[in-house]
Amino acid sequence: MLDAGGLERLASWGTGPAGSLAGTVAELFEAQVDRDPAAVAVVGDGVEVSFAEVEVRANRLARALLSRGVGAESVVAVALERGVDLIVSLLGVLKAGAAYLPVDVTYPEARIESMIIQAGVRVAVASPGTMDCLPDDIDVVLSNDPGLAGLAGGRLSADERGALRLEQAAYVMFTSGSTGAPKGVVVSHAGVGALIEGQQRWLGVGQGSRVAQFASPGFDTFGWEWLGLLSGASLAIVPEEARLGEALLRTLNASQVTHVTLPPAVLAGLDPAGLDPSVVVAAAGEALPMGGPGGLGCRSADVQLLRAVRDDGRCHLVAVRLRSRGHRAAGHRHTGLGPGRAPDAGAGRCRG
């Protein structure tokens, strides 16, 4: 439980200038489709998929879900490995007016079943390789069902799905259970616009950016990553076999990633010299073991601090950009913060 001081700090972090970006996830994604339908939305599984293609596939899946009785106030489990189909499925659920429950398919079956029961899930999206992790009484829509191609791919109308409202649930995220049984937390669409504006203002996420999709779908940072699409950024899927050390560095460079969020434990195994100096690196998920940029294994002189979130002297999120040291990974483009996207001058340094 937070004491009075903790509540005051929490309230101060959650306030700021009122933003102008408002809309549900589906509406904000559709705005990006209208802006540049041919732009690359997702890079993964050996392909590049445009915003327009993701839109069509998500609309078809939404209609399949609606035909199964899914709608507002429904929670649909999405049990897929990280990849293009996962992103399409999340959008399909949201376009149907429902909320998604991300299911990490590596979880024990007992935990998955508990999450599904608590969330009141009756319908799920899965693949032939992941559907066995779900309870037998769940109605499963296969993400690669050939029948989806026969459904209309145009944008859904309010008559089909009902009106989308900011106060509706967008997704349900379960806690780790480290302090007891995992608990479900419902997140609405209401704060999505502020999240996107924060990414744009503080980290420079936007059109031309490429955000790495590293986190497990069951981890809260996952939403931080994939919702970068709503800024017009592309999402680069990090394969399961390339999530550590040199393999991760090669993937980030080859995918021309401009923004990546990693746990400090993963950052500790990376050589900062191997990462392009233009990349914005956010460390989150656990308290940094050292103060400020030192927690990334870098000398303070080697990094530019963009944003920090602190509590009781410990740093829980820090975003930095490596300073140029006369080195740039081959083929990598430089993406600056851009006008109006200056680093947070008041962030200071995290204290160790």
Kinemage of the C-alpha trace (Angstrom):
@kinemage 1
@onewidth
@group {chain A} dominant
@subgroup {mainchain}
@vectorlist {calphas} color= white
{ca met a 1} P 0.000 0.000 0.000
{ca leu a 2} L 1.210 3.508 -0.808
{ca asp a 3} L 1.596 6.040 1.975
{ca ala a 4} L 0.529 9.676 1.567
{ca gly a 5} L 3.863 10.620 0.019
{ca gly a 6} L 3.657 7.754 -2.467
{ca leu a 7} L 0.145 8.724 -3.500
{ca glu a 8} L 1.268 12.326 -4.031
{ca arg a 9} L 4.159 11.206 -6.253
{ca leu a 10} L 1.871 8.915 -8.227
{ca ala a 11} L -0.630 11.725 -8.790
{ca ser a 12} L 2.132 14.064 -9.970
{ca trp a 13} L 3.355 11.513 -12.539
{ca gly a 14} L -0.160 11.117 -13.927
{ca thr a 15} L -0.788 14.805 -14.540
{ca gly a 16} L 0.432 17.045 -17.286
{ca pro a 17} L -0.762 19.312 -20.037
{ca ala a 18} L -4.027 18.217 -21.629
{ca gly a 19} L -3.419 16.550 -24.973
{ca ser a 20} L -5.370 16.880 -28.201
{ca leu a 21} L -5.091 13.235 -29.330
{ca ala a 22} L -8.212 11.273 -28.445
{ca gly a 23} L -9.825 8.136 -29.810
{ca thr a 24} L -9.983 4.416 -29.314
{ca val a 25} L -7.115 2.223 -30.476
{ca ala a 26} L -9.106 1.166 -33.542
{ca glu a 27} L -9.920 4.762 -34.468
{ca leu a 28} L -6.349 5.989 -34.005
{ca phe a 29} L -5.024 3.095 -36.103
{ca glu a 30} L -7.553 3.834 -38.836
{ca ala a 31} L -6.353 7.444 -38.866
{ca gln a 32} L -2.843 6.197 -39.642
{ca val a 33} L -4.207 3.977 -42.418
{ca asp a 34} L -5.922 7.002 -43.952
{ca arg a 35} L -2.722 9.063 -43.621
{ca asp a 36} L -0.438 6.606 -45.437
{ca pro a 37} L -1.955 3.203 -46.279
{ca ala a 38} L 1.178 1.971 -48.053
{ca ala a 39} L 3.512 2.664 -45.110
{ca val a 40} L 5.039 -0.390 -43.449
{ca ala a 41} L 3.185 -1.287 -40.256
{ca val a 42} L 4.797 -4.565 -39.168
{ca val a 43} L 8.098 -6.202 -40.044
{ca gly a 44} L 8.231 -9.837 -38.990
{ca asp a 45} L 8.015 -13.456 -40.063
{ca gly a 46} L 10.210 -12.550 -43.035
{ca val a 47} L 7.722 -10.049 -44.506
{ca glu a 48} L 6.809 -6.374 -44.388
{ca val a 49} L 3.083 -5.696 -44.013
{ca ser a 50} L 1.529 -2.317 -44.799
{ca phe a 51} L -0.991 -0.417 -42.698
{ca ala a 52} L -3.616 -1.075 -45.382
{ca glu a 53} L -3.036 -4.848 -45.312
{ca val a 54} L -3.156 -4.999 -41.520
{ca glu a 55} L -6.398 -2.992 -41.672
{ca val a 56} L -8.073 -5.392 -44.109
{ca arg a 57} L -7.001 -8.506 -42.216
{ca ala a 58} L -8.091 -7.029 -38.874
{ca asn a 59} L -11.484 -6.042 -40.316
{ca arg a 60} L -12.058 -9.582 -41.553
{ca leu a 61} L -11.150 -11.054 -38.183
{ca ala a 62} L -13.416 -8.540 -36.437
{ca arg a 63} L -16.351 -9.732 -38.534
{ca ala a 64} L -15.543 -13.348 -37.713
{ca leu a 65} L -15.520 -12.476 -34.009
{ca leu a 66} L -18.801 -10.572 -34.257
{ca ser a 67} L -20.372 -13.662 -35.841
{ca arg a 68} L -19.365 -15.595 -32.698
{ca gly a 69} L -21.226 -13.170 -30.446
{ca val a 70} L -18.258 -10.963 -29.532
{ca gly a 71} L -19.005 -7.292 -28.925
{ca ala a 72} L -18.755 -4.476 -26.411
{ca glu a 73} L -17.853 -5.700 -22.914
{ca ser a 74} L -16.569 -9.010 -24.310
{ca val a 75} L -13.038 -10.135 -23.496
{ca val a 76} L -11.309 -12.190 -26.184
{ca ala a 77} L -8.182 -14.170 -25.357
{ca val a 78} L -5.385 -13.864 -27.924
{ca ala a 79} L -3.061 -16.848 -27.637
{ca leu a 80} L -0.460 -16.357 -30.339
{ca glu a 81} L 3.291 -16.193 -30.528
{ca arg a 82} L 4.830 -12.811 -31.329
{ca gly a 83} L 4.489 -11.990 -35.006
{ca val a 84} L 2.314 -10.337 -37.642
{ca asp a 85} L -0.749 -12.470 -36.831
{ca leu a 86} L -0.617 -11.357 -33.202
{ca ile a 87} L -0.788 -7.664 -34.106
{ca val a 88} L -3.568 -8.249 -36.645
{ca ser a 89} L -5.531 -10.217 -34.041
{ca leu a 90} L -5.264 -7.552 -31.352
{ca leu a 91} L -6.609 -4.954 -33.763
{ca gly a 92} L -9.338 -7.329 -34.925
{ca val a 93} L -10.554 -7.769 -31.354
{ca leu a 94} L -10.556 -4.015 -30.744
{ca lys a 95} L -12.311 -3.296 -34.033
{ca ala a 96} L -15.082 -5.664 -32.913
{ca gly a 97} L -15.522 -3.429 -29.864
{ca ala a 98} L -14.153 -6.008 -27.439
{ca ala a 99} L -11.116 -6.073 -25.149
{ca tyr a 100} L -8.206 -8.437 -25.622
{ca leu a 101} L -6.561 -10.654 -23.033
{ca pro a 102} L -2.964 -11.403 -24.117
{ca val a 103} L -2.052 -14.993 -23.289
{ca asp a 104} L 1.593 -15.978 -23.074
{ca val a 105} L 1.465 -19.458 -24.576
{ca thr a 106} L 4.481 -20.516 -22.485
{ca tyr a 107} L 2.495 -20.134 -19.242
{ca pro a 108} L 1.368 -23.288 -17.404
{ca glu a 109} L -2.101 -24.433 -18.472
{ca ala a 110} L -3.457 -23.937 -14.942
{ca arg a 111} L -2.481 -20.257 -14.991
{ca ile a 112} L -3.953 -19.715 -18.455
{ca glu a 113} L -7.207 -21.347 -17.410
{ca ser a 114} L -7.379 -19.196 -14.265
{ca met a 115} L -6.873 -16.004 -16.308
{ca ile a 116} L -9.539 -16.997 -18.807
{ca ile a 117} L -12.071 -17.834 -16.100
{ca gln a 118} L -11.442 -14.597 -14.201
{ca ala a 119} L -11.758 -12.499 -17.375
{ca gly a 120} L -14.949 -14.246 -18.481
{ca val a 121} L -13.466 -15.286 -21.833
{ca arg a 122} L -15.679 -17.357 -24.152
{ca val a 123} L -13.918 -16.757 -27.471
{ca ala a 124} L -10.206 -16.810 -28.297
{ca val a 125} L -7.932 -16.238 -31.272
{ca ala a 126} L -5.165 -18.797 -31.621
{ca ser a 127} L -3.167 -20.771 -34.174
{ca pro a 128} L -3.121 -24.542 -34.721
{ca gly a 129} L 0.140 -24.600 -32.768
{ca thr a 130} L -1.147 -22.644 -29.746
{ca met a 131} L -4.815 -23.590 -29.406
{ca asp a 132} L -4.033 -26.599 -27.206
{ca cys a 133} L -3.015 -24.284 -24.362
{ca leu a 134} L -6.633 -23.104 -24.078
{ca pro a 135} L -9.460 -24.791 -22.137
{ca asp a 136} L -11.585 -27.162 -24.231
{ca asp a 137} L -14.791 -25.140 -23.822
{ca ile a 138} L -13.377 -21.992 -25.470
{ca asp a 139} L -14.631 -21.127 -28.966
{ca val a 140} L -11.419 -20.706 -30.975
{ca val a 141} L -11.027 -18.605 -34.116
{ca leu a 142} L -7.858 -19.571 -35.973
{ca ser a 143} L -5.797 -16.581 -37.043
{ca asn a 144} L -4.797 -18.374 -40.269
{ca asp a 145} L -8.270 -19.725 -41.131
{ca pro a 146} L -8.569 -19.608 -44.954
{ca gly a 147} L -12.238 -18.742 -44.498
{ca leu a 148} L -11.314 -15.289 -43.199
{ca ala a 149} L -10.314 -14.261 -46.726
{ca gly a 150} L -13.937 -14.628 -47.789
{ca leu a 151} L -15.148 -11.986 -45.341
{ca ala a 152} L -15.452 -8.311 -46.230
{ca gly a 153} L -12.268 -6.370 -45.551
{ca gly a 154} L -13.750 -2.896 -45.548
{ca arg a 155} L -13.976 -0.765 -42.431
{ca leu a 156} L -16.678 -1.769 -39.962
{ca ser a 157} L -19.679 0.477 -39.423
{ca ala a 158} L -21.265 1.416 -36.125
{ca asp a 159} L -24.289 -0.637 -37.174
{ca glu a 160} L -22.098 -3.738 -37.299
{ca arg a 161} L -20.241 -3.371 -34.018
{ca gly a 162} L -21.903 -0.541 -32.124
{ca ala a 163} L -20.278 2.742 -31.182
{ca leu a 164} L -16.719 2.723 -29.850
{ca arg a 165} L -16.267 4.683 -26.619
{ca leu a 166} L -13.150 5.810 -24.780
{ca glu a 167} L -14.389 4.356 -21.508
{ca gln a 168} L -14.655 0.861 -22.988
{ca ala a 169} L -12.048 -1.702 -21.966
{ca ala a 170} L -9.167 -2.047 -24.416
{ca tyr a 171} L -7.351 -4.940 -22.773
{ca val a 172} L -7.005 -6.971 -19.600
{ca met a 173} L -3.515 -7.465 -18.184
{ca phe a 174} L -2.731 -9.868 -15.357
{ca thr a 175} L -0.100 -9.137 -12.723
{ca ser a 176} L 2.826 -11.491 -12.291
{ca gly a 177} L 1.463 -12.971 -9.098
{ca ser a 178} L 4.746 -12.371 -7.270
{ca thr a 179} L 2.816 -11.109 -4.238
{ca gly a 180} L -0.025 -13.623 -4.429
{ca ala a 181} L -2.448 -14.894 -7.068
{ca pro a 182} L -2.291 -13.035 -10.431
{ca lys a 183} L -4.880 -10.274 -10.618
{ca gly a 184} L -6.525 -8.890 -13.728
{ca val a 185} L -6.310 -5.162 -14.442
{ca val a 186} L -8.693 -3.624 -16.985
{ca val a 187} L -7.239 -0.828 -19.121
{ca ser a 188} L -9.591 1.435 -21.075
{ca his a 189} L -9.009 3.364 -24.289
{ca ala a 190} L -9.131 6.652 -22.395
{ca gly a 191} L -5.401 6.964 -21.738
{ca val a 192} L -4.152 5.766 -25.123
{ca gly a 193} L -3.978 9.254 -26.647
{ca ala a 194} L -1.833 10.507 -23.752
{ca leu a 195} L 0.462 7.486 -24.113
{ca ile a 196} L 0.991 8.162 -27.807
{ca glu a 197} L 1.571 11.866 -27.260
{ca gly a 198} L 4.096 11.031 -24.546
{ca gln a 199} L 5.976 8.707 -26.884
{ca gln a 200} L 6.000 11.401 -29.552
{ca arg a 201} L 7.035 14.227 -27.231
{ca trp a 202} L 9.636 12.533 -25.067
{ca leu a 203} L 11.015 9.756 -27.272
{ca gly a 204} L 10.396 11.006 -30.798
{ca val a 205} L 8.258 8.054 -31.901
{ca gly a 206} L 6.411 8.809 -35.134
{ca gln a 207} L 6.300 8.382 -38.873
{ca gly a 208} L 9.614 6.920 -40.013
{ca ser a 209} L 10.359 5.358 -36.626
{ca arg a 210} L 10.742 1.621 -36.200
{ca val a 211} L 9.857 0.286 -32.746
{ca ala a 212} L 11.168 -3.113 -31.646
{ca gln a 213} L 8.548 -5.574 -30.413
{ca phe a 214} L 10.569 -7.427 -27.803
{ca ala a 215} L 8.286 -8.026 -24.815
{ca ser a 216} L 6.129 -11.037 -24.145
{ca pro a 217} L 2.435 -10.333 -24.886
{ca gly a 218} L 1.666 -10.936 -21.206
{ca phe a 219} L 4.043 -8.192 -20.052
{ca asp a 220} L 2.766 -4.632 -19.661
{ca thr a 221} L 5.581 -3.190 -21.800
{ca phe a 222} L 4.062 -5.049 -24.745
{ca gly a 223} L 1.291 -2.452 -25.002
{ca trp a 224} L 3.853 0.354 -24.844
{ca glu a 225} L 5.579 -1.219 -27.858
{ca trp a 226} L 2.812 -2.194 -30.256
{ca leu a 227} L 0.715 0.923 -29.711
{ca gly a 228} L 3.559 2.835 -31.370
{ca leu a 229} L 1.667 1.995 -34.575
{ca leu a 230} L -0.791 4.712 -33.596
{ca ser a 231} L 1.985 7.280 -34.109
{ca gly a 232} L 2.614 6.007 -37.622
{ca ala a 233} L 5.713 4.063 -36.581
{ca ser a 234} L 6.546 0.596 -37.881
{ca leu a 235} L 6.766 -2.372 -35.526
{ca ala a 236} L 9.756 -4.715 -35.892
{ca ile a 237} L 9.218 -8.167 -34.373
{ca val a 238} L 12.255 -9.559 -32.534
{ca pro a 239} L 12.333 -13.343 -33.123
{ca glu a 240} L 12.343 -15.571 -30.058
{ca glu a 241} L 15.782 -16.937 -30.933
{ca ala a 242} L 17.303 -13.431 -31.194
{ca arg a 243} L 16.378 -11.857 -27.873
{ca leu a 244} L 19.801 -11.851 -26.205
{ca gly a 245} L 23.377 -10.693 -26.770
{ca glu a 246} L 24.895 -10.469 -30.222
{ca ala a 247} L 21.837 -12.005 -31.894
{ca leu a 248} L 19.682 -9.206 -30.490
{ca leu a 249} L 22.115 -6.523 -31.628
{ca arg a 250} L 22.209 -7.980 -35.142
{ca thr a 251} L 18.408 -8.048 -35.273
{ca leu a 252} L 18.011 -4.467 -34.064
{ca asn a 253} L 20.533 -3.202 -36.589
{ca ala a 254} L 19.262 -5.315 -39.504
{ca ser a 255} L 15.670 -4.214 -38.813
{ca gln a 256} L 16.756 -0.559 -38.638
{ca val a 257} L 15.148 -0.200 -35.215
{ca thr a 258} L 15.029 3.364 -33.876
{ca his a 259} L 13.363 2.644 -30.501
{ca val a 260} L 13.682 -0.359 -28.204
{ca thr a 261} L 12.577 -1.103 -24.636
{ca leu a 262} L 14.541 -3.778 -22.794
{ca pro a 263} L 14.837 -5.045 -19.212
{ca pro a 264} L 18.096 -4.046 -17.483
{ca ala a 265} L 19.080 -7.721 -17.271
{ca val a 266} L 19.016 -7.960 -21.084
{ca leu a 267} L 20.813 -4.637 -21.507
{ca ala a 268} L 23.572 -5.872 -19.243
{ca gly a 269} L 24.438 -8.495 -21.866
{ca leu a 270} L 24.702 -6.019 -24.740
{ca asp a 271} L 27.764 -4.139 -25.944
{ca pro a 272} L 26.610 -0.511 -26.356
{ca ala a 273} L 29.238 0.015 -29.036
{ca gly a 274} L 27.359 -2.438 -31.259
{ca leu a 275} L 24.172 -0.373 -31.283
{ca asp a 276} L 23.653 2.546 -33.624
{ca pro a 277} L 24.060 5.854 -31.734
{ca ser a 278} L 20.728 7.170 -33.028
{ca val a 279} L 18.689 4.439 -31.314
{ca val a 280} L 16.529 5.437 -28.340
{ca val a 281} L 16.888 2.788 -25.627
{ca ala a 282} L 14.363 2.565 -22.793
{ca ala a 283} L 15.162 0.375 -19.798
{ca ala a 284} L 12.077 -0.777 -17.907
{ca gly a 285} L 10.510 -3.718 -16.163
{ca glu a 286} L 12.702 -3.739 -13.084
{ca ala a 287} L 14.710 -1.260 -11.054
{ca leu a 288} L 18.031 -0.396 -12.644
{ca pro a 289} L 20.905 -1.947 -10.700
{ca met a 290} L 22.993 1.229 -10.952
{ca gly a 291} L 22.258 4.954 -10.985
{ca gly a 292} L 21.323 6.699 -14.212
{ca pro a 293} L 22.977 5.670 -17.488
{ca gly a 294} L 25.347 3.463 -15.510
{ca gly a 295} L 22.450 1.056 -15.208
{ca leu a 296} L 22.766 0.444 -18.940
{ca gly a 297} L 26.406 -0.495 -18.656
{ca cys a 298} L 27.457 2.814 -20.241
{ca arg a 299} L 29.564 5.675 -19.012
{ca ser a 300} L 27.450 8.760 -18.325
{ca ala a 301} L 29.433 10.631 -20.980
{ca asp a 302} L 28.297 8.120 -23.620
{ca val a 303} L 24.575 8.718 -23.373
{ca gln a 304} L 21.987 11.460 -23.649
{ca leu a 305} L 19.292 11.101 -20.971
{ca leu a 306} L 15.837 11.657 -22.460
{ca arg a 307} L 13.447 10.657 -19.695
{ca ala a 308} L 13.535 9.082 -16.235
{ca val a 309} L 10.928 7.812 -13.801
{ca arg a 310} L 12.083 7.491 -10.229
{ca asp a 311} L 10.654 6.342 -6.920
{ca asp a 312} L 12.349 6.365 -3.516
{ca gly a 313} L 15.747 6.881 -5.095
{ca arg a 314} L 15.467 3.921 -7.480
{ca cys a 315} L 15.142 4.268 -11.237
{ca his a 316} L 12.366 2.179 -12.803
{ca leu a 317} L 12.446 3.553 -16.351
{ca val a 318} L 15.159 5.436 -18.133
{ca ala a 319} L 15.271 6.348 -21.818
{ca val a 320} L 18.580 7.296 -23.377
{ca arg a 321} L 20.189 7.742 -26.758
{ca leu a 322} L 23.801 6.751 -27.209
{ca arg a 323} L 26.022 9.640 -28.198
{ca ser a 324} L 27.764 9.328 -31.523
{ca arg a 325} L 31.282 8.036 -31.151
{ca gly a 326} L 32.264 8.148 -34.820
{ca his a 327} L 30.430 4.865 -35.354
{ca arg a 328} L 27.238 3.910 -37.095
{ca ala a 329} L 25.939 0.443 -37.863
{ca ala a 330} L 26.008 -0.307 -41.564
{ca gly a 331} L 22.795 0.582 -43.383
{ca his a 332} L 21.163 2.211 -40.368
{ca arg a 333} L 19.360 5.485 -40.836
{ca his a 334} L 19.673 8.286 -38.326
{ca thr a 335} L 16.421 9.502 -36.810
{ca gly a 336} L 16.592 12.514 -34.507
{ca leu a 337} L 13.996 13.600 -32.004
{ca gly a 338} L 12.721 16.266 -34.367
{ca pro a 339} L 11.176 19.665 -33.688
{ca gly a 340} L 9.353 20.019 -30.406
{ca arg a 341} L 10.721 16.748 -29.076
{ca ala a 342} L 13.452 17.917 -26.782
{ca pro a 343} L 14.663 15.749 -23.928
{ca asp a 344} L 13.090 16.266 -20.524
{ca ala a 345} L 15.313 18.927 -19.017
{ca gly a 346} L 13.863 18.298 -15.583
{ca ala a 347} L 14.452 14.566 -15.531
{ca gly a 348} L 17.901 14.868 -13.994
{ca arg a 349} L 19.722 11.689 -13.132
{ca cys a 350} L 18.373 8.610 -11.491
{ca arg a 351} L 19.901 8.066 -8.114
{ca gly a 352} L 21.401 4.677 -7.325
